Amino acid sequence: MFKEKLALVPELPGSYQMKDKDGNIIYVGKAKNLKRRLKSYFTSRVTGKTKKLVSEIADFEYIVTGSELESLILEITLIKKYDPKYNILLKDDKSYPYIEFTKDKYPILRVVRNTKTKKNKNNLYGPFPNVGSARRTVEMLNRIYPLRKCEKLKKDYCLYYHLGECLGYCKNEVDQEKLNTMRQEITAFLGGDASFILNKLKSEMLAASTKMNFEKALEYKQMIEDINITLKNQTIVLNKDINLDLFNYYVLENYLSIQVFFIRSGTLFGRAKKIINILENEEEAMLEYIVRFYEKELLPKEILVPDNLDKEILSNYLQVKVRTPQKGDMKKLLDLAKENAKIALEEEIKILNQDEKIRTEATNELAAILNIKKANRIEAFDNSHLFGTYYVGGMVVFENFLEQKNDYRKYKIATSVKDDLTAMKEVLYRRYYKILMEDLRHPDLIIVDGGETQVNVANEVLNELNLKIEVIGLKKDDKHRTSVIITKDLKEIELDPHGHLFLFLSKIQEEVHRFAITYHRQIKNKGTLASLLEMVPGIGDRRRLELLKKFSSLKKIKEASVEELSQILPENVALELKQYLNENTNI
């Protein structure tokens, strides 16, 4: 199919983009030799996920670069821009938590995630692959040491002061020497030396026991045991000056199992793991993984990787030292990471294969029931309201019955809307008008929550926009359980309540309901004034704050003319806000 086009591809480094029949970029890759790489997709035997990708390729493009480093930079840039569905590495991963010990006059100890915004990286300890472990550590240290607990100093003593867990920084002049001692001991503990705190806890435990305060003594004993368990888990001790991240992997059946070891102050501080179904060769998959890993995580001073990875390109891209140890403790540690990756993959691969098989079967079953070619990408909608007012809408997206949370969307609905069907119509029209105007990827299936009337509304919107997309409604039984599919032509199809398709569709229905309700609660929780302004489409956080700064109260906003409101808002939004406030005479 691409024989003539492939013949024109040069044998140079660069990035390539695979497109589907709708012109959407579904995969971005890079290659040292573009011709050889692109040819391999169409002339070699492909399996698994690569086979599925190739079946969807309708065209390809490529960009020649001057070096491999440039091709890596371009690849990552294009992945960020287009978010192709087959480039799933770290797509939904959250950043790992760190413990921050501030350098304020009165320091605070807390768990943080968004470390990229922190100016002083020396205050951060971690990462903690287990957020529960980070929180327990902070909770324990805050109980042992009477640190400041509030973000801003209050005017009077808080509960923590009366419990003996705060020195009353708001009113008392605190001994700086005592503060410095606390800083040193906490910093030493977070750096891997627990001796100060263990001795302190043992002393407190004995004192409590002597005073026959056995409940307090038991509490100290539990803290000592928790610390000892943590130290026992950190089995590898090296030179205390060693701070680095170590990556290794194992490949089996198109699955890439990755292990990351975090070495802090010579101790195995924690580890992370990831299992990915890969398309490209393992070396390039690992390069992409490591590069994107550090988009969210703090860079260490040094990174260790296996010998077959391109250390020079990684080092140039990340601007840190990257090397492969050939002997000694570091080599043993690198081998241990690979062994862990192998064990993790062998344990998970049966489950992964089974899950994928079940999802594929359910996807094919749904397509067969509806008599459509495929039902891979599903967009589902639901609304939420308060006593028939303040409507919002939510859309969730599933790909082969897997959540695609980056594609979820929230909708504020016009304040004049007072019923579910009108709300649904507005959200669907806005969504698919945008898809039409911006030539975005179409879903294979739209799911609306409800029966015939909701399906009719969806049909009406799609007909207005001249779009051919399959629609179904999910109808609940007397026990409020999904039981029937309402098709586009209003036929009813009963679902087997014990089948996988039933479970997957129920999950979608629950997820979109949760998403819409959560959005509604977020708005309401901002307070009455903020909530009312938030409900008007076109008014976000920035405009809401500008309105409040200028008019100071809801009463003054209501009394303002459209011309005055238009100094902050677009005229159509100002008109809608004015109409909304006038209709709500109880404000």
Order of alpha helices (4+ residues) and beta strands (2+ residues): alpha-beta-beta-alpha-alpha-beta-alpha-beta-beta-beta-alpha-alpha-alpha-alpha-alpha-beta-beta-beta-alpha-beta-alpha-beta-alpha-beta-beta-beta-beta-alpha-beta-alpha-beta-beta-beta-alpha-alpha-alpha-alpha-alpha-alpha
